[in-house]
Amino acid sequence: MARNFDVVVIGAGPGGYIAAIRAAQLGLSVACIDDWKTADGKPAPGGTCTNVGCIPSKALLQSSENYEHVAHAYGEHGIRVKELTLDLAQMLKRKDKVVRQNNDGILYLFKKNKVTFFHGRGSFSGGDANGYQIAVSGKSEEALTARHVIVATGSSPRALPGADFDGKLVLDNEGALAIPEVPKRLGVIGAGVIGLEMGSVWRRLGSEVRILEALPAFLGAADEQVAKEAAKVFAKQGLAIELGVKISKVTVKKSVTVDYADSAGKAQSATFDRLIVAIGRVPNTVGLNAEAVGLGLDERGFVAVDQDCRTNVPNVWAVGDVVRGPMLAHKAEEEGVAVAQRIAGQHGHVDFNTVPWVIYTSPEIAWVGKTEQQLKADGVEIRAGSFPFMANGRARALGDTTGFVKVIADAHTDRILGVHVIGPMASELISEAVVAMEFGASAEDIAIICHAHPSLSEAMKEAALAVDNRALNF
Ligand SMILES: Cc1cc2nc3c(=O)[nH]c(=O)nc-3n(C[C@H](O)[C@H](O)[C@H](O)COP(=O)(O)OP(=O)(O)OC[C@H]3O[C@@H](n4cnc5c(N)ncnc54)[C@H](O)[C@@H]3O)c2cc1C
């Protein structure tokens, strides 16, 4: 006998588990199905984000940054450490512990909110707007029915043609977060967020890192001024980044050799002890049996949805990485909440114009809204103001004065159209800009708000003042 729910969510990544919790908070009976498991077969909800994405990468970024600080930055503070050693096994163990805490936290939240969790793979068996049948195949087989289904199955790493992931020498993000010894020569294909973050981790721990990127421009999605500053700082740190390359062959023996043409078209070859491939991700739809209900995919294989995450099938919704839009955990969460509310007859709010982007390198890079180049291309007249962390007292006290804040406003109305930060704690600083833009603030609004002193946030105020050419400390 099938168990009946108001809502069945397939996938317990940030899109799915948040949707399940919100739907349960709204009084609906909810089941959530997820197949991720720990090495010993236990449920590990949280998806890519918790298990092999946001959380473990940030744990390793923090540990490796601490290590680099002790090695190179603490001396200036008068802290001398003799015989610094790296215990990589402990570093990886700590990362795994942080992941487990998050897995357990989600299981606790399911219990607290009375979400019924099924560990296994979910697939459509049939149904229509009056109710769908979902099969769960895991340790045991279950049959569920639900009036609404939310597909939140996420994404998987894209492999480089001719270089399958082997978990040893050619690594995806999961392998990149678990290399058992620091590789002497590490190759990274792709200078996007994941490539830069993973490259930074292993460079700090001692690898010689070379990043090969097919696109001719570095960080093409970021503001050009920020991308330029980032390229300069990363080069100084020793992260070798080659742009405009065309890979012709990857040969895996005891090491990995990548043959490629450089930006001038000259044949090059590089040999690495490990190769991380971070060239994008593909949506997870295989095994869903989408055909059983006629669920439509778009031309790139994503579940096709409208602005409100409705699919072509009534009462079947889809959120997160498996649908269009940025592959970001917070975007998936916002969509999950909005869909749960729509199912419950409420309003759902997601503002794609104010989704913040963050790269957790050092310096961190974060932005919201449009870049100067996009606005100019759109013919918008703008005024921009920048303020360097070099002139910020808190940054000097921290010993981290790289980068700047840049505020871009409409030249006529002063409304903020984009904010770009490269520097310490950019990931935290960007929130003020997100709030400001969400409330339709002007640069003047931020400029006249009292910011704590000394704090990094004063750089945001000063950049807003600089829009009107009246920065006080620069
Ligand atoms: C290395 C790395 C670092 C990242 N860092 C950040 C970051 O700092 N900030 C950020 O915002 N984003 C980051 N991301 C992106 C972020 O992880 C994703 O955008 C986010 O996880 C998407 O959430 P989701 O719920 O859509 O899917 P996922 O997190 O992929 O979860 C989908 C879940 O569904 C399960 N599933 C799939 N099919 C089925 C099925 N048929 N039945 C049952 N279960 C199924 C999957 O196993 C998985 O558990 C990072 C990604 C990577 C790879």
PDBQT file of the ligand as one rigid body, heavy atoms in Angstrom, charges set to zero:
ROOT
HETATM    1  C1  LIG A 501      33.367  22.154  -4.943  1.00  0.00    +0.000 C 
HETATM    2  C2  LIG A 501      32.090  22.949  -4.927  1.00  0.00    +0.000 A 
HETATM    3  C3  LIG A 501      32.002  24.060  -4.141  1.00  0.00    +0.000 A 
HETATM    4  C4  LIG A 501      30.828  24.796  -4.116  1.00  0.00    +0.000 A 
HETATM    5  N1  LIG A 501      30.784  25.906  -3.328  1.00  0.00    +0.000 NA
HETATM    6  C5  LIG A 501      29.666  26.643  -3.302  1.00  0.00    +0.000 A 
HETATM    7  C6  LIG A 501      29.587  27.779  -2.465  1.00  0.00    +0.000 A 
HETATM    8  O1  LIG A 501      30.535  28.110  -1.755  1.00  0.00    +0.000 OA
HETATM    9  N2  LIG A 501      28.429  28.480  -2.452  1.00  0.00    +0.000 N 
HETATM   10  C7  LIG A 501      27.358  28.133  -3.244  1.00  0.00    +0.000 A 
HETATM   11  O2  LIG A 501      26.335  28.818  -3.205  1.00  0.00    +0.000 OA
HETATM   12  N3  LIG A 501      27.402  27.046  -4.036  1.00  0.00    +0.000 NA
HETATM   13  C8  LIG A 501      28.526  26.300  -4.080  1.00  0.00    +0.000 A 
HETATM   14  N4  LIG A 501      28.556  25.181  -4.858  1.00  0.00    +0.000 N 
HETATM   15  C9  LIG A 501      27.352  24.833  -5.652  1.00  0.00    +0.000 C 
HETATM   16  C10 LIG A 501      26.310  24.139  -4.771  1.00  0.00    +0.000 C 
HETATM   17  O3  LIG A 501      26.895  22.996  -4.184  1.00  0.00    +0.000 OA
HETATM   18  C11 LIG A 501      25.093  23.756  -5.586  1.00  0.00    +0.000 C 
HETATM   19  O4  LIG A 501      24.597  24.890  -6.257  1.00  0.00    +0.000 OA
HETATM   20  C12 LIG A 501      23.994  23.204  -4.694  1.00  0.00    +0.000 C 
HETATM   21  O5  LIG A 501      24.429  22.050  -4.010  1.00  0.00    +0.000 OA
HETATM   22  C13 LIG A 501      22.741  22.861  -5.504  1.00  0.00    +0.000 C 
HETATM   23  O6  LIG A 501      21.767  22.367  -4.651  1.00  0.00    +0.000 OA
HETATM   24  P1  LIG A 501      20.629  21.370  -5.147  1.00  0.00    +0.000 P 
HETATM   25  O7  LIG A 501      19.758  21.124  -3.968  1.00  0.00    +0.000 OA
HETATM   26  O8  LIG A 501      20.025  21.879  -6.372  1.00  0.00    +0.000 OA
HETATM   27  O9  LIG A 501      21.397  20.029  -5.579  1.00  0.00    +0.000 OA
HETATM   28  P2  LIG A 501      22.455  19.085  -4.869  1.00  0.00    +0.000 P 
HETATM   29  O10 LIG A 501      23.140  19.773  -3.745  1.00  0.00    +0.000 OA
HETATM   30  O11 LIG A 501      23.287  18.536  -5.962  1.00  0.00    +0.000 OA
HETATM   31  O12 LIG A 501      21.580  17.938  -4.210  1.00  0.00    +0.000 OA
HETATM   32  C14 LIG A 501      20.846  17.041  -4.975  1.00  0.00    +0.000 C 
HETATM   33  C15 LIG A 501      20.644  15.776  -4.161  1.00  0.00    +0.000 C 
HETATM   34  O13 LIG A 501      19.705  14.944  -4.825  1.00  0.00    +0.000 OA
HETATM   35  C16 LIG A 501      20.189  13.604  -4.835  1.00  0.00    +0.000 C 
HETATM   36  N5  LIG A 501      19.550  12.905  -5.951  1.00  0.00    +0.000 N 
HETATM   37  C17 LIG A 501      19.727  13.079  -7.283  1.00  0.00    +0.000 A 
HETATM   38  N6  LIG A 501      18.887  12.284  -7.988  1.00  0.00    +0.000 NA
HETATM   39  C18 LIG A 501      18.166  11.587  -7.070  1.00  0.00    +0.000 A 
HETATM   40  C19 LIG A 501      17.141  10.627  -7.158  1.00  0.00    +0.000 A 
HETATM   41  N7  LIG A 501      16.645  10.228  -8.333  1.00  0.00    +0.000 N 
HETATM   42  N8  LIG A 501      16.641  10.125  -6.013  1.00  0.00    +0.000 NA
HETATM   43  C20 LIG A 501      17.110  10.515  -4.799  1.00  0.00    +0.000 A 
HETATM   44  N9  LIG A 501      18.077  11.443  -4.662  1.00  0.00    +0.000 NA
HETATM   45  C21 LIG A 501      18.590  11.979  -5.781  1.00  0.00    +0.000 A 
HETATM   46  C22 LIG A 501      21.697  13.793  -5.001  1.00  0.00    +0.000 C 
HETATM   47  O14 LIG A 501      22.415  12.613  -4.656  1.00  0.00    +0.000 OA
HETATM   48  C23 LIG A 501      21.915  14.930  -4.023  1.00  0.00    +0.000 C 
HETATM   49  O15 LIG A 501      22.039  14.467  -2.713  1.00  0.00    +0.000 OA
HETATM   50  C24 LIG A 501      29.718  24.414  -4.892  1.00  0.00    +0.000 A 
HETATM   51  C25 LIG A 501      29.781  23.253  -5.672  1.00  0.00    +0.000 A 
HETATM   52  C26 LIG A 501      30.954  22.525  -5.687  1.00  0.00    +0.000 A 
HETATM   53  C27 LIG A 501      31.005  21.295  -6.525  1.00  0.00    +0.000 C 
ENDROOT
TORSDOF 0
